[in-house]
């Protein structure tokens, strides 16, 4: 079948800013929820200026279209991240009630020059600064991989996707995303996908994609296995999105080139790695709903890369949805049914885990061998460890490598990292009621219970649960009855307890002996809650301190910092730390850590590299330390900025 309907003229996208000055932690919630709630901290009422016209807040919210670009800003010049609106503003029971779904594509901060953003009552506004923001991110080395997706239609030189009209289909709950995927050259794998009820991608040499904790590690693995001078941006994005961002309930369009469509299906399960397959062993189960040849000859098409998020490509999707309506499949797609319950899988072993030895830990960490061995022994004895210290001593970095060292391999499938915050709850961590697509509620396990079940299913292997900033949360509220079950001598069914929210015929809950908990604490954050004594006695605490000695000096020299400059930097930081330590309002918990100086030079000169660290990393911290004495802060910053 051929689709020849002409595409309507595309509308130029709008660029929006959402301020989070009053509470920067809102940005973390935006990323976690995949939304923007621009009135999170204050109501926007009455007339307000927007661009060259006037309008109140509700009018501005109503003007947002799918495909628009949303930038989260803090202060007059900082951008925290960028995303693309995937729907219109709607209302729910949250506070505030107005929200817009957003796919966050860039989550690293950048500073602009001057004061391009107005910091006032307008927490949501249009901006004309997109060119400057894009250029600032493009200067980063490497540029954020998501930046390319913010170009029109996801690649340079293409027409912008249509972003007008109503959403493609109204749905209760969370709307699905839409993806375009290539089935190999000429659609080679399409028939196999239909027969086996899945879709797949290659890059077999990478192994299980879940082993890579972040996109940069994935990029490095692609360079290692596939070489070349390319940045591997598209390949990295395809692998990361296929593994982590596609969700059950999303829809996939199988295509050849930019316009030919082979079929469409609904994703029905999570990512899996099939070690028995020789090619395309990264798979996702799919219920294929429609097959046949379609070609949109008039529309702009989609990028030719392997995998593309096409939720905002309305012109491309409309004829496909029309065909589905003719095939009487629209109801099935418009109102996806709840997926059948899936049994908790036994975790298969990683096919090629890289070894991790004490010698490698000594090389990676700014710790002596006795210090490393002390931490290992403490974790083994207590099963619960908290690594605490001032900013920049590498607490989270140490925690992950301690887990690797205990396992003997770099198997991130057996390591789970979460970060506590003030809104984190028992329902997030253990179990709670969650809304469903059918306007009801169901009991859903939290991240810790999920991880415990994985450890239960694999008792011969050790599992490590890492909690970053553990004292940012209300610990008694989050842990609940787990306070007892955390103890090393209570790790058996003898001490099992019923969870607060129980499922029918569910056995009492306990933590297995092969699961370890490692938390991190920042001793310099004045806003953090004190650790509950009941929880404190169940953990061993170890302190990390700044290591400004020969190892750091040698690393600076190896990073192309001149030897004299490296020595001068360490002298200045040591003098600053002495001042901080002797300050009666600060002390040893506020010292400056060594990891601030471990960032590579990139394309910067050594002097520019040092100035950037002082200006962007240390100066804001010192002003916060001496918030009541601008003179002390200015003197400390000037001492660091002096000639190197």
N, C-alpha and C positions, 0 to 999 in steps of 0.2 A: 504494500500500500504506500501511497505517496502523499505527503502533506504539503500543500502549496499555499496555505493561507499566508497572506502578507502580514508582516509584523508591524504593529503600530510604531510610530516614531518614539524613540527612547527618550526618557526624561533625565536631565542631568541630575546626578546625585547631590545631596546636600551634606555638608559637614557640620557636625555638632560637637559641643564640648559639655562635659558634665564635671562640675567642681566637686572635690571631696575634701576641701580644706578643713572643715570642721571635724572630720573623723576619717583619717586615712585608711582605717581598717575596713571601711566600706568597699574599697577597691578589691580587697580579698573576697568579700562577699559577692561582689559583681562577678568575679571570675568563677567562684564556686557555683553560683546559681545560673550562670549563663544569661544574665539580664543586666539592664541598667535601670536603677530607680533614682532618677536625678533629684528627687525631693527627699532623699533619705534623712537629711539632717534638719531641714527647715522647709516650711511651706512657702511656695511662691504664689503670692496673691497680689491682686491689683495690677495696674498697667505697668509694663516693663518694656524697655527698649530691646529690640532684637534686630541686628543687622541695620538696615536702613529704614525699617518700619517699626511700628509699635504693635504690641499684642500682649495679652496676659499669658500666664504659664500654660493654661489649658489649651489655648490656641496653638502654642508652640509644640506641645506634645502631639496634637492632632495632625501636625504637618510632617511628622516623621514617616518615611516610607521604607519598605524593605530595600536593602541595597545601600542606604545611607551609611556614612562613616561616622562612628562615635569615638571621641577621644576623651579619656578621663584625665583631668588636669588637677594639679595641686599648686597653689601659689600663682604668681604672675608669669612663670616661664617654664614650669616643669610639666611634661606629659608622662603619665604613668603607664599608659597602654592604649591600644587602638583595637576596635572591633567593627564588625559590619552588622547592621540591623537585619534580622531575619524575619521580622514581622512588624506589626503596628503596635502602638501602645494599647494596653488592655488593663483591666482591673482585676485584682484578686483580694484575698484577705490579709495580705502582707501590710507592713507599715513602711512607707506609705503604700497606698493601694495601686498606684499607677506604675506599670513596668513595661519594658520593651525587651523582647528576646534579642540577644546579641551573640554573635560568634566572635569571641576574643581571639584575634590573630597575632597581635604583638603585645607582649606582657612585660617587656623590659622598659625602664624609664629613660628619658632623654631630656636634656636641658636646652632651651632655645636662648638666643641672645635677646637683650632688651626686656620689655615687659609686654608681651603680646596678648596676655589674657587679663581681663578685668576681674578682680576678686571682690565681688560685692554680693548683692542679694540674688543676682542671676546665676543660680546654680546650674541652669540648663540654657544653652544659647547657641546660635549659629556662630561659625568662625570662618574667617577668610585666610587662616594661617596654614592650610593644608600643605601648600607647596614648601613652606619653611619647615614644617614638621617632617614631611617625607624626606627632605634633603638632610635634616639632622640625623634621622635614622639611617639613611643611606650611607652616611659617613662612618657609621659604626663598623667595626671589623670583627666578625663578618656582619653584614646587615641582618636584621631579624628575618627569619625565613618567611614569616607571615606577611611581610611587607609586600611581596610580589602579588599576593592574593588581593591586595587592596587596589591594585591597578585595575582599570576598567576591564570587566569580564575576566579578571584573574590573570591577564597577561597584557603586556604593553602593546599598544597599537590597535586594540579591538574596540568595537563599539561597546558602550556601557550597557549592562543589562537593564531591561525595563524595570522600573521601580514605582509604578503607579497602580492605582486600582486597589481592590480589596485583596486580602490574602488568598492564596490559591485554594485553600479549603479550610473552613472553620472546624476546629477540633477541640474536644475537651482536654483538659490537662496540658501536657507538654506536646507541642506540635513536632512532627517528625522533620528531620532534615532530608534533603535530596542530594544524591551523589551520582556523578557520571563516572563509569569505569570502563577501561578498555580490556577486551578479552583476548589480548595477544594480537599479533600482526594478522590482519584480515579476519579477526574474530575466531582465531584458532581454537580457543578453549570454550567457546559458547556452547556447543553441543554437550560437552562433558559437564559443564556447569548445570545445564538443564537436567541431564540424567542423574547427577549426583546431588542436586539440590543445594548447591553452594556457589560461591565465587572465590577467586583466589588471586594472589599476586606472587611474583617471583622473588628475586634477590635471595636465592637459597643460601648463599654463603654466610648470610647474617645469622642464620639459626633462628631461634625463637625471639621474636621482636620484643617480647615483654622483658627481656633481660636488660634493656637499655633504659636507664632512669630518666633520660632527657633527650631532646632532639639533637643536642651537640654531640653526645656520645654516639648517637645513631649516625650522624654525619661522618664522624671519624671512622666508624666501622665501614661505612660505604667507601671512603677513601682508601682504607686499608685493603679491602677485598676487591674493589673494582677500579682503583687507581684513577688516572687521568687528571687533567688540570681543572675540571669542572668543580663547582662548589657542591654539586649533588643536591641542590635545593629541592627540585621537584621530586627526586627519588626519596629524599629524606621525608618530605611532607607526605608522599604516598604511603610509605611504610608506617609513619607515626599515626596518620589519620586512620588507616585501615585497622591498626591494632587498638588505638585508644579513643578515637573520636566518633567513629561510626557506632550507632547505638541500635539495639534491637528495636524494631518498629520503624527505623529509617527506610527510605526507598532508594533503590539503585537502578540507574538507567545504563544498560550495556550498549556501548556505542563503538563505531568504527570511524576514525577520523574525527571531524568536528560536527557532522550533521546526521550520519546514518545511525539509526537506532535498531538494535537487534531484539531488545525486550526490556521488560521492567519487572522488578520483584521487590519483596519486602524482607528486610533482614530479620531473622528469627532467633539469633543467638550471638554469643560472644566470640571473640577471636580465638582461634586454636592453631597450634603448630603441629602438622602431621609429619613426623620424622620418617614415616614409611614411604612417603612420596619422594620421587627424585627431582621433580620440577614443580613449581608453584605449590610449595607446601605451607604457605600462609593462607588460611582459609577462614571464611565466615559463612554460616548456614543461611540460605535464602529460600523463600517461597516464591517461585517464579510465577507471576500473574498473567503476563502477556508476552507472546512472542510474535515475530513477524517483522517484515522490513518496513521501516518508515524513514522518510528523508525530509527534513525541513530545509527546503532549498532557498527560502527567503530570509530566514532568521540569521543572526550572527553566529550561531553555533556555539560550541564550547571549546576550551583549549584541548590540544591533542595529547596532553600528558596523561599518564595512566589513571590517576584518580583526581577528581575535582569536586569540590562542594558547589552545588548548583542551586541551592535553595532560593537565591535571589535572581536566578536566570528565568524570569517569568515568561519572556518571549519564547524561549526554548522549550519550557515545560508545558505551555498551554496546549499545543496540538497533541502532545503525548497524553495529557489528561483527557482531552476530547476523545481520543481513540479508546481510552479506558472506559469512558462513559458509554460509548457505543457498544463496547463489549460487556456492558452491565457489571463492570468491576468497580465502579466508582464508590458504591456503598462500602464495599470491602476495604477499599483504600482510605476512604474518608473517615471511617470509624473503625480503626484497627481493634481487633478483639484482644483481650489479655492473653499473653503467651502461656502455654501450659507450664506448670512448675517443673523446674529442672533440678535434678538431684545434684548435690554438691560433688564435684568431680574429685577423684583422687589425683593429686598433683603429680604429673609425670616428671621424671628427672630431666633436667636441662641437658640437651645433647652434647654440648661442648662448653662446660663451665671452665673459665680460666682459673688457674690456681692462684692462691694468695697466701704468701708465706710471711713469717716474721721478718725476714730480710726485706721484703717489699714494704711491709708496714714501717720498718725503720727508715726506709728511703722516702716514703710518702709523708710521714708525720714528723712534726717538730717535737718529738718525744724521745727520751732515752729508752734503751731496752728495759731497764728495771721499771720505768714508769708504765710501759706497755704491758709488761708481764703482771704488774700490780693490778691494772685495770682488768685484764683477762681473768685473773684469780678472783677478783671481787665480783665480777659478773657471773662467773661459774658458781660461786658460793651462794650468792643472794638471788640470782636470776633477774634481779631488777637493779638497774644502775642509773644514776643521774650524773651527767657531765655538766659541771657548772663553771662559769668564768666570765670575764669581761668581754666586751665586743671585740670580734676579730681574732679570737684564739682558735677558731676552727672547730667549734663544738660539734656541729652536725657532720662535718667532714670526718672527724675522729670517730663519731658514733657509727657511721656506715662502715668505715674500714675496720673497726673493732668487730662488727658483725661478720665481715668477710673473713677476718683472721680466725674467728671462732669456727666458722664453717670450713675454712681452708680453701674456699673458692669464691669467685666474684659472681655469685648467683643471686641477682636481685629479685628473682621470683620468690625467694624466701625472706625477703626484706620488705617491710611495709612502712612507709613514712607518712605521718600525718602531722598537722600543726594545730595546736590548741589556740583558741581565741575566746573572747568574752561571750560570744553567742553559741559556743559549742556546748552540746547537751548530752545527757544520757541517751536520748533518742538517736542522736547522730552516731554515738560511739558504741552503744550496746544494742538497743532495739527500741523501736517506736512505731507509732501508727503513721502511715503515709497515704496521701490521697492517690486514688486510682483513676484511670481514664473513664471509668463508668460512674464517676461522681460518688464513689464510696471510699472506704479506707481499708487498708490491710496492714498486718504486722510485717515490718521489714527489718531484717538484721542490719546492724550498724557495721562499720568497718572493722572493729575489733572482733566481734563475734564471727564475721566472715573469715578473718585471718586465723582465729582459733580453730575453726572447723578445718581449715587447710592443714594446720599443724596436727590435728587429730588424725587426719587421713594419711599422714606421712610421718609416722612416729619415729622412724629411723633417722630422720634428718632434723637439724636444728633450724628454728625459725626465729626471726628477730623483728620486733615491733618497735619502731622508732617514733618518739613523740617530741617534735621540735617545740621549743618554748612551752614546756609542760606547765609552768606556773602562770601562763596567761589565762588559763581556764579556771572555772570553779571546780576544783578537783573532786570534792565530795559529791557534788552534783553529777559530774561526768562518770565517775567510777562506780558509784552506788555500792551494790553488794560485792563488787570485785575487790574492795579493800581487803577483805579476808582472803579471797581466792588468789590474790597476787603473791602471798607468802610462799617462799620456796618449799616449806614443808607441808603446804596445803595443796600441792599440785597432783591430786588424785581424786578418783570418784568418791573416796571416803568422805571428802569435805564438800561434795557437790551441793549447790544451792539452786532453788528455783529462781529464774529471772523474774524481775518485776512484771514484765509483759510475757506471759507464757503462751505457747502454742499448744493446741490439743494433743494430749498424750506425749508431750515432750518430756524427755528425761531431764533431771537436774543438770545444771551447767557447772563445769569446772575447767580450769586452765591446765593444759597438759605440761609435763615436765620438760618437753623439748621446745618450749616457747620462752623467749627472753624479751624483756622490756628495757629499752634504753631511752631515757629522756634527756633533754638539754635545757639549761636554765641560763638566762642572761642576768648576771648579778648587777648590771648597771641600770636596769630599767626601773625607774622609781614607781611606775604605775602598776607593777606586777603584784599579785596577791602572794602572801606568805604561804609556804607549803604546809598543808595540814599535817599536824604531828602524827596522826594515825597513818598517813601515807608516808611521811618521812621515815618512820622506823622500818618500813618495808623496802626501802631502797638503800643502797650504798651510794654515798656521794663522793665524787672525785673532782678535784680542782684542776683546771687548766689555766696556765699563766702565760703572758707574752714571752715568746722565745726570740730574743733579739741578739743572739750570739753568732758564732761562726757559721752555723748552718744557713741562717738567713742571709748573712753577708755573702757567702759563697753562691747562694741561689741568685741573689741580685746581680752578682758579677756574671754568672752564666746567662742571665737574661739581658746582657749587654749594657748593664749599668756600670759606668766607670768605677774602678776600685776605690778611688778617693771619694767619689760621690756616695758610694754605698756605705763607706765607713762614716761619712758625715751624716747621712740619713739616720743611721742607727744611733749615733751620738745624740742627735736632736730628739729623737723619739724617746730615748732613755732619759734624757733630761726632763722632757714633758711628763713622762710617767712618774718620775720622782716628785715633781710638783703636784701631780694628781694624788699620789699616795699620801703625801704629807698634808693635803688639804683636809681639814677636819670634817667638811661636808661631803667629801668624796671617799677616798681610800682605795685600797688594793682592788676592790671589786669594779673599779671604773677605769682601769688601765687600758691603754691602746694595744690591741693585739697585733701579732705579726702577719695575719692573713690579709690585712689591708695592703701589704706591700708585695703580695704574691701574684698580682695581676700582670700578664705579659705586656710588653711595650706596644706590640702591634706596629703600626706605622708612625707612632709618636717618637719624638726625640726623648732622651732621658729627662731633660728639664721639663718638657711639656707633660710627660708621664707623671713626674713628681708634683707639678703644679695642679694637675687634675685630681690627684689623690687628696691633696690638702684642701683644694677648693670644694670638691663635691662630696668627699667622704668624711674628712676629719673636721673641717671648719663647722659644719652644721652640728656635729656631735659635741664639739667643745662649747659652742654657744648654748647648747642645751645643758651641758654640765654646769656652766657658770651663767645660768639665765638671769641671776641677780647681780652679776658683775660683768658688764660689757668690757671693762678695762682688762680684767683677767683673761677673758676669752680672746680679745683682740691681741693682747701680748703673746699669748700662746700660739695663735695662728701666725702672727708675724715671725715668731721664732722659727716656726716650721718653714715658712715661705722664704726665709733669707737665702742668700746666694749659696748654691750647692756646688 
